[in-house]
Amino acid sequence: MKLNAAQRNQFAKKVHRITSCFHDFIPLNLIDDILGEFNLTLIQEDNTKWSGFLCGETASAVFDLGIKDSEKDSLFIPAQNQLYFYWYKFNTGRYEINSYLI
């Protein structure tokens, strides 16, 4: 599965609401909730749900996305899209976030 241009545009509009303001935390869970609206989730290399943490005051990460495999509860079928995610922590302690799908 791959999100088409219209779906990516819908995703971008929803993520813009999150990324257009500053946060006291890195809101990756909020973006994962939006992905869920498109039947996607962040996955690890073994095709299970991503369970990690983000390190650093300023960094980036690329996440693979997956679709729930109806036959196996804990496994996901890899999607053809990826999530690019960037964060920057200001001296005030608040984060600026940028995220998009390719």
Chimera marker file (.cmm) of the C-alpha trace (Angstrom):
<marker_set name="trace">
<marker id="1" x="0.000" y="0.000" z="0.000" r="1" g="1" b="0" radius="0.5"/>
<marker id="2" x="1.098" y="3.523" z="-0.740" r="1" g="1" b="0" radius="0.5"/>
<marker id="3" x="-0.778" y="6.706" z="0.094" r="1" g="1" b="0" radius="0.5"/>
<marker id="4" x="-1.734" y="8.612" z="-3.017" r="1" g="1" b="0" radius="0.5"/>
<marker id="5" x="-1.157" y="12.349" z="-3.445" r="1" g="1" b="0" radius="0.5"/>
<marker id="6" x="-4.590" y="13.299" z="-2.076" r="1" g="1" b="0" radius="0.5"/>
<marker id="7" x="-4.069" y="11.184" z="1.061" r="1" g="1" b="0" radius="0.5"/>
<marker id="8" x="-0.573" y="12.624" z="1.589" r="1" g="1" b="0" radius="0.5"/>
<marker id="9" x="-2.075" y="16.106" z="1.258" r="1" g="1" b="0" radius="0.5"/>
<marker id="10" x="-4.740" y="15.264" z="3.881" r="1" g="1" b="0" radius="0.5"/>
<marker id="11" x="-2.012" y="13.942" z="6.179" r="1" g="1" b="0" radius="0.5"/>
<marker id="12" x="0.078" y="17.089" z="5.642" r="1" g="1" b="0" radius="0.5"/>
<marker id="13" x="-2.836" y="19.355" z="6.564" r="1" g="1" b="0" radius="0.5"/>
<marker id="14" x="-3.469" y="17.436" z="9.795" r="1" g="1" b="0" radius="0.5"/>
<marker id="15" x="0.227" y="17.376" z="10.722" r="1" g="1" b="0" radius="0.5"/>
<marker id="16" x="0.504" y="21.100" z="9.999" r="1" g="1" b="0" radius="0.5"/>
<marker id="17" x="-1.822" y="21.735" z="12.952" r="1" g="1" b="0" radius="0.5"/>
<marker id="18" x="0.750" y="20.026" z="15.179" r="1" g="1" b="0" radius="0.5"/>
<marker id="19" x="3.878" y="21.463" z="13.591" r="1" g="1" b="0" radius="0.5"/>
<marker id="20" x="2.626" y="25.046" z="13.349" r="1" g="1" b="0" radius="0.5"/>
<marker id="21" x="3.185" y="25.630" z="17.075" r="1" g="1" b="0" radius="0.5"/>
<marker id="22" x="5.875" y="24.885" z="19.641" r="1" g="1" b="0" radius="0.5"/>
<marker id="23" x="5.670" y="22.000" z="22.119" r="1" g="1" b="0" radius="0.5"/>
<marker id="24" x="7.005" y="21.165" z="25.569" r="1" g="1" b="0" radius="0.5"/>
<marker id="25" x="7.622" y="17.605" z="24.344" r="1" g="1" b="0" radius="0.5"/>
<marker id="26" x="8.277" y="15.833" z="21.049" r="1" g="1" b="0" radius="0.5"/>
<marker id="27" x="4.736" y="14.994" z="19.829" r="1" g="1" b="0" radius="0.5"/>
<marker id="28" x="5.540" y="11.836" z="17.865" r="1" g="1" b="0" radius="0.5"/>
<marker id="29" x="2.558" y="10.081" z="19.454" r="1" g="1" b="0" radius="0.5"/>
<marker id="30" x="0.217" y="12.728" z="18.018" r="1" g="1" b="0" radius="0.5"/>
<marker id="31" x="1.594" y="12.146" z="14.532" r="1" g="1" b="0" radius="0.5"/>
<marker id="32" x="1.264" y="8.375" z="15.008" r="1" g="1" b="0" radius="0.5"/>
<marker id="33" x="-2.405" y="8.966" z="15.901" r="1" g="1" b="0" radius="0.5"/>
<marker id="34" x="-2.872" y="10.815" z="12.602" r="1" g="1" b="0" radius="0.5"/>
<marker id="35" x="-1.186" y="7.953" z="10.761" r="1" g="1" b="0" radius="0.5"/>
<marker id="36" x="-3.729" y="5.641" z="12.405" r="1" g="1" b="0" radius="0.5"/>
<marker id="37" x="-6.493" y="7.543" z="10.621" r="1" g="1" b="0" radius="0.5"/>
<marker id="38" x="-4.924" y="6.279" z="7.382" r="1" g="1" b="0" radius="0.5"/>
<marker id="39" x="-4.540" y="2.721" z="8.763" r="1" g="1" b="0" radius="0.5"/>
<marker id="40" x="-0.764" y="3.206" z="9.179" r="1" g="1" b="0" radius="0.5"/>
<marker id="41" x="1.607" y="3.075" z="12.130" r="1" g="1" b="0" radius="0.5"/>
<marker id="42" x="5.314" y="3.516" z="12.817" r="1" g="1" b="0" radius="0.5"/>
<marker id="43" x="7.168" y="0.187" z="12.586" r="1" g="1" b="0" radius="0.5"/>
<marker id="44" x="10.605" y="-1.213" z="13.423" r="1" g="1" b="0" radius="0.5"/>
<marker id="45" x="12.936" y="-3.294" z="11.252" r="1" g="1" b="0" radius="0.5"/>
<marker id="46" x="11.183" y="-6.518" z="12.331" r="1" g="1" b="0" radius="0.5"/>
<marker id="47" x="7.765" y="-5.176" z="11.200" r="1" g="1" b="0" radius="0.5"/>
<marker id="48" x="6.465" y="-4.758" z="14.756" r="1" g="1" b="0" radius="0.5"/>
<marker id="49" x="5.095" y="-1.504" z="16.169" r="1" g="1" b="0" radius="0.5"/>
<marker id="50" x="7.861" y="1.028" z="16.834" r="1" g="1" b="0" radius="0.5"/>
<marker id="51" x="8.848" y="1.222" z="20.485" r="1" g="1" b="0" radius="0.5"/>
<marker id="52" x="11.812" y="3.442" z="20.943" r="1" g="1" b="0" radius="0.5"/>
<marker id="53" x="12.805" y="6.870" z="22.093" r="1" g="1" b="0" radius="0.5"/>
<marker id="54" x="14.214" y="9.963" z="20.458" r="1" g="1" b="0" radius="0.5"/>
<marker id="55" x="17.521" y="11.375" z="21.655" r="1" g="1" b="0" radius="0.5"/>
<marker id="56" x="19.078" y="14.777" z="21.301" r="1" g="1" b="0" radius="0.5"/>
<marker id="57" x="17.967" y="18.346" z="21.387" r="1" g="1" b="0" radius="0.5"/>
<marker id="58" x="18.158" y="18.638" z="17.624" r="1" g="1" b="0" radius="0.5"/>
<marker id="59" x="17.955" y="15.635" z="15.338" r="1" g="1" b="0" radius="0.5"/>
<marker id="60" x="15.980" y="13.816" z="12.703" r="1" g="1" b="0" radius="0.5"/>
<marker id="61" x="14.639" y="10.330" z="12.126" r="1" g="1" b="0" radius="0.5"/>
<marker id="62" x="13.139" y="8.391" z="9.252" r="1" g="1" b="0" radius="0.5"/>
<marker id="63" x="10.416" y="5.912" z="10.177" r="1" g="1" b="0" radius="0.5"/>
<marker id="64" x="9.086" y="3.024" z="8.153" r="1" g="1" b="0" radius="0.5"/>
<marker id="65" x="5.309" y="2.711" z="8.130" r="1" g="1" b="0" radius="0.5"/>
<marker id="66" x="3.186" y="-0.404" z="8.295" r="1" g="1" b="0" radius="0.5"/>
<marker id="67" x="-0.366" y="-1.653" z="7.885" r="1" g="1" b="0" radius="0.5"/>
<marker id="68" x="-1.858" y="-4.081" z="10.413" r="1" g="1" b="0" radius="0.5"/>
<marker id="69" x="-1.527" y="-7.711" z="9.282" r="1" g="1" b="0" radius="0.5"/>
<marker id="70" x="-4.910" y="-9.309" z="9.949" r="1" g="1" b="0" radius="0.5"/>
<marker id="71" x="-3.342" y="-12.761" z="10.295" r="1" g="1" b="0" radius="0.5"/>
<marker id="72" x="-0.715" y="-11.857" z="12.896" r="1" g="1" b="0" radius="0.5"/>
<marker id="73" x="-1.668" y="-9.523" z="15.742" r="1" g="1" b="0" radius="0.5"/>
<marker id="74" x="1.751" y="-8.043" z="16.430" r="1" g="1" b="0" radius="0.5"/>
<marker id="75" x="3.093" y="-7.790" z="12.858" r="1" g="1" b="0" radius="0.5"/>
<marker id="76" x="2.587" y="-5.094" z="10.253" r="1" g="1" b="0" radius="0.5"/>
<marker id="77" x="2.892" y="-5.204" z="6.479" r="1" g="1" b="0" radius="0.5"/>
<marker id="78" x="5.410" y="-2.549" z="5.359" r="1" g="1" b="0" radius="0.5"/>
<marker id="79" x="3.898" y="0.376" z="3.467" r="1" g="1" b="0" radius="0.5"/>
<marker id="80" x="5.719" y="2.109" z="0.651" r="1" g="1" b="0" radius="0.5"/>
<marker id="81" x="5.699" y="5.496" z="2.414" r="1" g="1" b="0" radius="0.5"/>
<marker id="82" x="8.129" y="6.730" z="5.058" r="1" g="1" b="0" radius="0.5"/>
<marker id="83" x="7.785" y="9.442" z="7.681" r="1" g="1" b="0" radius="0.5"/>
<marker id="84" x="10.535" y="12.042" z="7.931" r="1" g="1" b="0" radius="0.5"/>
<marker id="85" x="10.593" y="13.648" z="11.367" r="1" g="1" b="0" radius="0.5"/>
<marker id="86" x="12.758" y="16.545" z="12.614" r="1" g="1" b="0" radius="0.5"/>
<marker id="87" x="12.906" y="18.295" z="15.960" r="1" g="1" b="0" radius="0.5"/>
<marker id="88" x="14.777" y="21.273" z="17.373" r="1" g="1" b="0" radius="0.5"/>
<marker id="89" x="14.850" y="22.306" z="21.025" r="1" g="1" b="0" radius="0.5"/>
<marker id="90" x="15.056" y="26.031" z="21.720" r="1" g="1" b="0" radius="0.5"/>
<marker id="91" x="16.787" y="27.568" z="24.747" r="1" g="1" b="0" radius="0.5"/>
<marker id="92" x="13.301" y="28.026" z="26.204" r="1" g="1" b="0" radius="0.5"/>
<marker id="93" x="12.939" y="24.234" z="26.408" r="1" g="1" b="0" radius="0.5"/>
<marker id="94" x="10.222" y="24.115" z="23.749" r="1" g="1" b="0" radius="0.5"/>
<marker id="95" x="10.451" y="22.063" z="20.576" r="1" g="1" b="0" radius="0.5"/>
<marker id="96" x="9.888" y="22.959" z="16.946" r="1" g="1" b="0" radius="0.5"/>
<marker id="97" x="8.750" y="19.979" z="14.865" r="1" g="1" b="0" radius="0.5"/>
<marker id="98" x="8.744" y="19.285" z="11.137" r="1" g="1" b="0" radius="0.5"/>
<marker id="99" x="7.342" y="16.115" z="9.628" r="1" g="1" b="0" radius="0.5"/>
<marker id="100" x="6.293" y="14.858" z="6.225" r="1" g="1" b="0" radius="0.5"/>
<marker id="101" x="5.622" y="11.692" z="4.235" r="1" g="1" b="0" radius="0.5"/>
<marker id="102" x="7.381" y="10.537" z="1.124" r="1" g="1" b="0" radius="0.5"/>
<link id1="1" id2="2" r="1" g="1" b="0" radius="0.2"/>
<link id1="2" id2="3" r="1" g="1" b="0" radius="0.2"/>
<link id1="3" id2="4" r="1" g="1" b="0" radius="0.2"/>
<link id1="4" id2="5" r="1" g="1" b="0" radius="0.2"/>
<link id1="5" id2="6" r="1" g="1" b="0" radius="0.2"/>
<link id1="6" id2="7" r="1" g="1" b="0" radius="0.2"/>
<link id1="7" id2="8" r="1" g="1" b="0" radius="0.2"/>
<link id1="8" id2="9" r="1" g="1" b="0" radius="0.2"/>
<link id1="9" id2="10" r="1" g="1" b="0" radius="0.2"/>
<link id1="10" id2="11" r="1" g="1" b="0" radius="0.2"/>
<link id1="11" id2="12" r="1" g="1" b="0" radius="0.2"/>
<link id1="12" id2="13" r="1" g="1" b="0" radius="0.2"/>
<link id1="13" id2="14" r="1" g="1" b="0" radius="0.2"/>
<link id1="14" id2="15" r="1" g="1" b="0" radius="0.2"/>
<link id1="15" id2="16" r="1" g="1" b="0" radius="0.2"/>
<link id1="16" id2="17" r="1" g="1" b="0" radius="0.2"/>
<link id1="17" id2="18" r="1" g="1" b="0" radius="0.2"/>
<link id1="18" id2="19" r="1" g="1" b="0" radius="0.2"/>
<link id1="19" id2="20" r="1" g="1" b="0" radius="0.2"/>
<link id1="20" id2="21" r="1" g="1" b="0" radius="0.2"/>
<link id1="21" id2="22" r="1" g="1" b="0" radius="0.2"/>
<link id1="22" id2="23" r="1" g="1" b="0" radius="0.2"/>
<link id1="23" id2="24" r="1" g="1" b="0" radius="0.2"/>
<link id1="24" id2="25" r="1" g="1" b="0" radius="0.2"/>
<link id1="25" id2="26" r="1" g="1" b="0" radius="0.2"/>
<link id1="26" id2="27" r="1" g="1" b="0" radius="0.2"/>
<link id1="27" id2="28" r="1" g="1" b="0" radius="0.2"/>
<link id1="28" id2="29" r="1" g="1" b="0" radius="0.2"/>
<link id1="29" id2="30" r="1" g="1" b="0" radius="0.2"/>
<link id1="30" id2="31" r="1" g="1" b="0" radius="0.2"/>
<link id1="31" id2="32" r="1" g="1" b="0" radius="0.2"/>
<link id1="32" id2="33" r="1" g="1" b="0" radius="0.2"/>
<link id1="33" id2="34" r="1" g="1" b="0" radius="0.2"/>
<link id1="34" id2="35" r="1" g="1" b="0" radius="0.2"/>
<link id1="35" id2="36" r="1" g="1" b="0" radius="0.2"/>
<link id1="36" id2="37" r="1" g="1" b="0" radius="0.2"/>
<link id1="37" id2="38" r="1" g="1" b="0" radius="0.2"/>
<link id1="38" id2="39" r="1" g="1" b="0" radius="0.2"/>
<link id1="39" id2="40" r="1" g="1" b="0" radius="0.2"/>
<link id1="40" id2="41" r="1" g="1" b="0" radius="0.2"/>
<link id1="41" id2="42" r="1" g="1" b="0" radius="0.2"/>
<link id1="42" id2="43" r="1" g="1" b="0" radius="0.2"/>
<link id1="43" id2="44" r="1" g="1" b="0" radius="0.2"/>
<link id1="44" id2="45" r="1" g="1" b="0" radius="0.2"/>
<link id1="45" id2="46" r="1" g="1" b="0" radius="0.2"/>
<link id1="46" id2="47" r="1" g="1" b="0" radius="0.2"/>
<link id1="47" id2="48" r="1" g="1" b="0" radius="0.2"/>
<link id1="48" id2="49" r="1" g="1" b="0" radius="0.2"/>
<link id1="49" id2="50" r="1" g="1" b="0" radius="0.2"/>
<link id1="50" id2="51" r="1" g="1" b="0" radius="0.2"/>
<link id1="51" id2="52" r="1" g="1" b="0" radius="0.2"/>
<link id1="52" id2="53" r="1" g="1" b="0" radius="0.2"/>
<link id1="53" id2="54" r="1" g="1" b="0" radius="0.2"/>
<link id1="54" id2="55" r="1" g="1" b="0" radius="0.2"/>
<link id1="55" id2="56" r="1" g="1" b="0" radius="0.2"/>
<link id1="56" id2="57" r="1" g="1" b="0" radius="0.2"/>
<link id1="57" id2="58" r="1" g="1" b="0" radius="0.2"/>
<link id1="58" id2="59" r="1" g="1" b="0" radius="0.2"/>
<link id1="59" id2="60" r="1" g="1" b="0" radius="0.2"/>
<link id1="60" id2="61" r="1" g="1" b="0" radius="0.2"/>
<link id1="61" id2="62" r="1" g="1" b="0" radius="0.2"/>
<link id1="62" id2="63" r="1" g="1" b="0" radius="0.2"/>
<link id1="63" id2="64" r="1" g="1" b="0" radius="0.2"/>
<link id1="64" id2="65" r="1" g="1" b="0" radius="0.2"/>
<link id1="65" id2="66" r="1" g="1" b="0" radius="0.2"/>
<link id1="66" id2="67" r="1" g="1" b="0" radius="0.2"/>
<link id1="67" id2="68" r="1" g="1" b="0" radius="0.2"/>
<link id1="68" id2="69" r="1" g="1" b="0" radius="0.2"/>
<link id1="69" id2="70" r="1" g="1" b="0" radius="0.2"/>
<link id1="70" id2="71" r="1" g="1" b="0" radius="0.2"/>
<link id1="71" id2="72" r="1" g="1" b="0" radius="0.2"/>
<link id1="72" id2="73" r="1" g="1" b="0" radius="0.2"/>
<link id1="73" id2="74" r="1" g="1" b="0" radius="0.2"/>
<link id1="74" id2="75" r="1" g="1" b="0" radius="0.2"/>
<link id1="75" id2="76" r="1" g="1" b="0" radius="0.2"/>
<link id1="76" id2="77" r="1" g="1" b="0" radius="0.2"/>
<link id1="77" id2="78" r="1" g="1" b="0" radius="0.2"/>
<link id1="78" id2="79" r="1" g="1" b="0" radius="0.2"/>
<link id1="79" id2="80" r="1" g="1" b="0" radius="0.2"/>
<link id1="80" id2="81" r="1" g="1" b="0" radius="0.2"/>
<link id1="81" id2="82" r="1" g="1" b="0" radius="0.2"/>
<link id1="82" id2="83" r="1" g="1" b="0" radius="0.2"/>
<link id1="83" id2="84" r="1" g="1" b="0" radius="0.2"/>
<link id1="84" id2="85" r="1" g="1" b="0" radius="0.2"/>
<link id1="85" id2="86" r="1" g="1" b="0" radius="0.2"/>
<link id1="86" id2="87" r="1" g="1" b="0" radius="0.2"/>
<link id1="87" id2="88" r="1" g="1" b="0" radius="0.2"/>
<link id1="88" id2="89" r="1" g="1" b="0" radius="0.2"/>
<link id1="89" id2="90" r="1" g="1" b="0" radius="0.2"/>
<link id1="90" id2="91" r="1" g="1" b="0" radius="0.2"/>
<link id1="91" id2="92" r="1" g="1" b="0" radius="0.2"/>
<link id1="92" id2="93" r="1" g="1" b="0" radius="0.2"/>
<link id1="93" id2="94" r="1" g="1" b="0" radius="0.2"/>
<link id1="94" id2="95" r="1" g="1" b="0" radius="0.2"/>
<link id1="95" id2="96" r="1" g="1" b="0" radius="0.2"/>
<link id1="96" id2="97" r="1" g="1" b="0" radius="0.2"/>
<link id1="97" id2="98" r="1" g="1" b="0" radius="0.2"/>
<link id1="98" id2="99" r="1" g="1" b="0" radius="0.2"/>
<link id1="99" id2="100" r="1" g="1" b="0" radius="0.2"/>
<link id1="100" id2="101" r="1" g="1" b="0" radius="0.2"/>
<link id1="101" id2="102" r="1" g="1" b="0" radius="0.2"/>
</marker_set>
